[in-house]
Amino acid sequence: MSNQGDTPQTAVKALFRPFDIKNLALRNRIVMAPMTRSFAPQGVPGPDVAAYYRRRAEGGVGLIVTEGVWIPHPAAGFNPRVPQMCGATAGAGWRQVVDAVHRAGGRIIPQLWHVGAFLQPHESPAPGIKPIGPSGLAKPGVQLSGPMSQAEIDAVIEAFAAAAEAAKHIGFDGLELHGAHGYLLDQFFWEGTNRRTDRYGGGLVQRTRFAVEVLEAIRARVGSEFPIFFRYSQWKQQDYAAKLVRSPTELERFLEPLVEAGVDVFDCSTRRFWEPEFEGSNLNLAGWTKKLTGKPTITVGSITLETDLQGAFGVPQVGTTDIDELLARLNREEFDLVALGRALIVNPSWPALIARGEVKALLPFRRDALAELS
């Protein structure tokens, strides 16, 4: 696909319709996707982080999902520049962020994150801390630790609940759980990293048990009207071709326990939004998720980008700067919200440009833009 020029304003209107879910009222359907930026020394977001998110709200973004935020668990993650959710200093930093976004007319939720049995090449745990996962596998055949004990599982569930309670106290407008991309929650979902034979392992539905218990614990802390978003994906960092499910029937079985446990909105992470999820239908993952659950969904994946994430780092990939297909699907109500990542890194005023029909004015993503918080 390619840029077909300025887009008719009648089609664009779908992006700018308000959207409400429980106590969250959004001015439009545009979401800033979570992106790790690592600009929070000692885990504390400072004024530069507040200004970074404020600029996207001023540019017209309806909902900001923050970068992944560590929950209060010693093995949640191993990058000291990723922000934490809990603690007085981190909490004060996040209040500044939330206040700045609210003053600019936006809404903001944190993405709560635990990496599980996964290490980036440049990361190493502190002495006495080991990565943990359902079976201790970073990926099939790569063992980092032993299986999580029940005590370790209980401690992580409590840490998620504590982080959720802190997020509500700080003044966030909801929260998102990171259940995608091969991190802890996803490691329980994926048969490649979950080899357990107890109630947290086994078949597809059984492998949702850990996430269900996390969701139930969070809902008990934040109440019924605080929106819970849930990001999930088929692909993993460890294996881009991985599949949790291979049919709509399997997808429905996978999603049902999560819906029952309290998910309000599904953030369906795909690398290219226009690709069908299953044969015989043009629906993408967000489209199928909404059809099967009735829950609102977010679509994402190389929107107004010439290349997807891998392509941005030197691996040839196909992308699209054409927004017409996205708008057609949104107008058909295949999904409810549209998330952008790298396009917002270089175009903080993406919504304003799109509202004016100036698709051609969008700047292309530059890899060096990740080195700054602008």
N, C-alpha and C positions, 0 to 999 in steps of 0.2 A: 504494500500500500504506500501511497505517497500523498503529500500535501495537495489538496485539490483547491486551495485558495480560501478566501474568507467564507465563513460559514453563515448560512441564513439565520437571522436573529430569531425567527420563530422556533427553530430547532433548539437554539441555545437556551431558550427560556426554561427548559426542563431542569437545567443545572441550577437555576436560581429560584426554584420553588422552595418554600420553607419545609422543614421536616421536623417532626416531633416524635420522641420516644420517651415515655414515662415523664420524668421531671426535666428532660433535656429538650430545649427548643432551639433548633438551628435555623439560621437565616437563609441557608442554601444547602445544596447537596454535595459541596466540595469539601473533601477531607485531606488533611496533610497526613501522609502515611508515616509510620514510625521509621526513623532512620538513625542508627547509631552514629553519634558525632564525636564522642569522647572529648568534650570540652568542659568537664566538671572535675577539677582537681580535688582529690580526696573524696570524690563522690558528691560534691556540693555544687549545685547549679548557681552561677553567679549572675551579675547584671548583664553580661554579654549573652548568656543563654536566654534571659528574659527578653532582651532586645531582639534576638533572633526569632523567637516565636511571635513576639509582638508584631514584627514586620509582616509576617505571613497573615496574621489577623487583620492588620491594616490593609493588606492587599486584597482582602475579601474572602479568605478561607473561612468556611463555616465552622468546621470542627478540626482541631489539631489533636492528633494522637502523638504524644511525645515519643522520643527515642526510648528504647527499652530501659527500664529502671530496675536496679537490683532490689529484690525483696530482702528482708533482714535474716539472711542465712549465710553462714561462713563460706559455703561452696556455691553461692548463687552465681558468681562470676568472678573473673580474675583480672579485670582491667580497672585500675584505680581511678581512671578518668571517666568512667561511666557513672552516671548519677545514681544515688541511693534514694529510697523513698523514706526510710525511717531515720529518726534522730533529730534532735533540736535544730542543728545547723542546716542539715539538708532540708528539713521542713520549712525553715525560714526562707531558704532559697527558693523553694517551690512556691511559697506564697507570693513572692515577688513575681514569679513567672505567671501564675494564675491571675493575679491582679492586673498585670500588664495586658494579657490577652483579653480579659473581660473588659477593660477600659477601651480596647480597640474594637469591641463588638463581637469577638469570637468566643468560642467555647473550647474547652481543653480537657482531655482525659489522659492519664498516664498509661503506658504499657508496662505491666508488671512482668518481670522476666527472671527466669532461672535457667542457666545454660545446661545444667545436667552434666553428663559425662561427655563433655566437648571442650577442647582446648584449641584456641587459635595458635598458630606457630610461635608467636612472640610472647605468649602468656605462660605463666607458671604459678601454681598455687602457693600460698604462704606455707611456711613450715607447719606440719601437722594437719594440713587441710588436703583432702583428696577430692577430685571430681566424683560426683555420684550420679547414678542413673539406675533405671529399673533393673538392668542386668550388668551394669558397669561397662557397657559397650559403647564406644564412640561411634562405631559403625560395624556392620557385620565383619567379624574376624579381628577387630581391634579392641582389646580389653584394657580399660583404664583402671578399673577397680572391681570390687565384688558387687553382687546384687545389693540393693538398698534393703536395710532391715526395716521392720515395722516401726521401730523408734525413729529411724531416719525419715521414713515416709510421713509419720505424724508431725515431725518437726518442720518439714517443708510445708505441709498443709497449714500449720499454724503460722508460718512466716508469710505465706500468701494472704491469709486472713488479716494478719496484723498490718501488712502493707495496704490492703484495701481499706481498712478502718482509718489508717493514717491519711490516705488519699482523700477520703470523704471529709475528714477533719480539716485538712488543709484548704479545702474549697474547690477541688476538682469537680467536674460536672458528670462524672461517671468514671469507668475504668475499662481497660482492655487487658485480657490475658494473652500472653504470647504462647500459643499452642502450635506453632509452625516451625518450619525450617530446620528440623532435627534437634531442637533444644529439649529441655526436660519433659514438658508435657507431651511433646511430639514423640520423644523417645519411648514413652509408654504406649502411644498409639501404634507405632511402627513395629511390625513383627521382626524387622531386621535388628532392632535394638532391644526388644522386649521378649526375653526367653523365659519369663517367669511361669511357674505352674500353680501359683496361688491365685487369689481372687483378683489380683492386678494383672494377670497375664492370661494367655489362652487365645480365644477367638476374638474377632473384631470388636464385639460389644464388650467383652470382658476387659479388653485393653483400654476402654474409656473410663474404667472405674476410678483411677487416680484423679483424672480431671474432674469427674463428677464430684468426688469428695472435696476437691479444692473449691469448686463452684458452690457447693452446699455450705462450706465453711464461710466463704466470702458473703454469700447472701444472708447468712445469719448475722453477720457483723454490720452490713451496710443497709439492710432493710429492703423492702420490696420495690421502692420507687427509684432506687439508684441504678442507672443503666449499666449492665455488664455486656461489654463487647468481647468477642472471642475470635482471635485470628488463628486460622489453620491453613494448611497447605498439603497438597499431594507431594510436591518435590521437597527434597532435603538438600542442605549444603553438602552432606556426605554422598548424595546420589541424586542428581537432577532428574533422573528417569524414574525415581521411586514412585510407587502408587500405594496410598492407603486403601483405596477402593477402586474397583474396575467396572462398576456398573451403577446405575441409579439406585437399584435395589440395595446394594451394599452401602451406598452413600446414605440412604435413608436410615438404615440400621445403625450406622455410625453416628449420625446426627441426633437421633431421637433421645438418647440418654442425656446429651448435652442440653437439649431444649428443656427436658424435664427438670434438669438441675438448675436452670435459671438463666441461660443465655438469652439476651434480648436482641442482639445484632451479631451477625456473623461477618467477619472481615475475611474474605476469601482470597488468599494470596496466590496469584498466578504470575508468571513471568511475562505473558502477553495476553491482554484481556480479550482479544478477538479470536483466540483459538478455542474450538469446541472441546468440551470436557469428555464427552462420550460420543461414539459413532451414532449416526442417525438423528442428530439434533444439533442445531447451531448454538445452543445454550452453553455459556461458559460455566465455571465452577460457581460463581455467584448466582447465576441464573438458575442452575439446578438446585442450589441450596435454598433459594427462596421458594421455588416451585414445590419442593419436598417438605419444607418445614412451615411455610407461611411467614417466617420471620424476615425482617428487613435484612438486606445484605449490602456489603461494600464490594465493588469491583476494583481491581488494581492491576497494573502490569504494562509498563512501557507506554503510558499515555502521553501523546505529543512528544515522543522521543524517537530519534532516528535509529536507535539501537537499544537492546535490553541491557540488563545489568552486566552480563558477561561481556557483551560487546564493548561496553564502556571501559573494560579492562583488557582489551586487546584480543578477545576471542570473537571472530566474525559471527554476528547474529543479525537477524532481521528485526526491524522496528517499524514504527509508523508515526508520522507527524500529522496524519489525517484524523480529525476529530469527528467527522460525520458518522462513522460507524458507531462510535461510542454514544453519540447523541441519539441515534436511531434506537439503539438498545435501551437507553434510559427512557426514551419516550414510550417504548413498548412496555415499560415497567418490568423489565427482566431483572433489574436490581434497583436499589434505592439511593445509594450513595456512590461517589466516585472518588477514589483516593489517588493522590499523586505523591511521588517521592522526589526523585532527582530533578524533575521538571520544576519543582518549587525551590530547589536549592539555588538554581540560577535565575529563576523568575518568581521572586516573592509576590509579585502582583499578577500572577497567572490568572486569577479569577477576573480581575479588572480588564485585562487584555482580551480575554475570551468574551466578556460581556459586551465589549465594543466591537467584536468580530475581527480582532486583529491577530489571528492565528499566525500570520506570517511574521509578526513582530517578536514572537517567542525566541529567546536565545537558546542555542543548542547546549546540551550538558557538556561541561568540561571536567575532566577528572581532577584537575588541580583545584577546582572549587571546593573539594572536600577538605582541603588543607586550611580553610578559613571558615569562620562562623559569621557570614555576612547576611 
